[in-house]
Amino acid sequence: MAKILYSVTMSLDGFIAGPGGDMSWLTPRLGPNPAAEALVDRIGAMLIGRRTFGGDDPNAGTEKEGAMEGAWHGPSFVLTHEPPAEPVPGIVFVTDLRAGLAAAREAAGEKYVNVLGAEVARQLLAADLLDEILVFVAPVLLGDGTRVFEHAGGTDIALARISSSEAPSANGLWYRVVR
């Protein structure tokens, strides 16, 4: 059965997007990263938040536009309360977290369901449905924006390190959620 992985690049001060969802900070920090590149073949489906799906793509208009710098092509499920009236080719819109996760898991087979979107990751953590977290830490301080994980009042969720990697663009930290 597919494991659920949240993979994300964040600034050293814990932001995944700048103010207003700005992702332009990421473009100069994308570069050769063997751990990130190897991940693409291990993903069987994507579960994507609506804001992430409709948000800023730092590679818009280039050959690297899209998920995983344009390298990802496969089943994609977007979690939203308001699916668009017109279908979007290659995208399945789902309105329920558990139903969307079940569909993504089925599509992924034995590979990962990769989560894109901080809010979806928060919901999965709260529901005890997230298995692993892979964070690439970029060498930049943004100071404001969307935090990778934010929970008013705090939450203590234990993690166990699976691996770590180094790359000039961002160091990777891979954890398993301890249950």
C-alpha positions, 0 to 999 in steps of 0.5 A: 500500500502506498505511503503518504509523503509530504515533500517540500522546500522551505527557507531556513526560517521555515517558510515554503512561500513568501508573502501572498504565496510568492514562490519566486524566491525558490527559482534561484535555489533550484538546481542539481539535487540528486535526492529530489531528482530520485524522488520523482520515480518513487511517486505514484500519485499526487494529492495537491491542495487547491491553493498550491494547484492554483498558486504561483509556479516559480517555473511558469512559462518554462520547460520546468513548469509544473510539479517537481520542476516539470518532471512529474507526470501522473495521477493528480488529485486536487483537494478543494471545496469548490471544484471547477465547472470545467474539467482540467485535463489530467486532474481529478478534483476531490472534496473530501480528504479521506476519499481523495487520499483513498483515490490517490493511494489506489492510483499510486499502487506501491509507490508514494502519494506525494502531498503538495500544499501546507494545508493538506499536510496539516490536515493529514497530520491532524488525522494521523494519516501522514507517514513521512516528511521530506523537507529540503532546506534552502539557504535563504531567510524569507522572514514572512509568508506561509510556514511549513507547519503552523498550528496555533497552540502548538503540537508535539508530533514525534519524528524519526529520521530516515535519511539526510542529504546534502546539495548546493541548492538545498539539504534534505531531511527525511523523517517518518512520523512516529505513531 
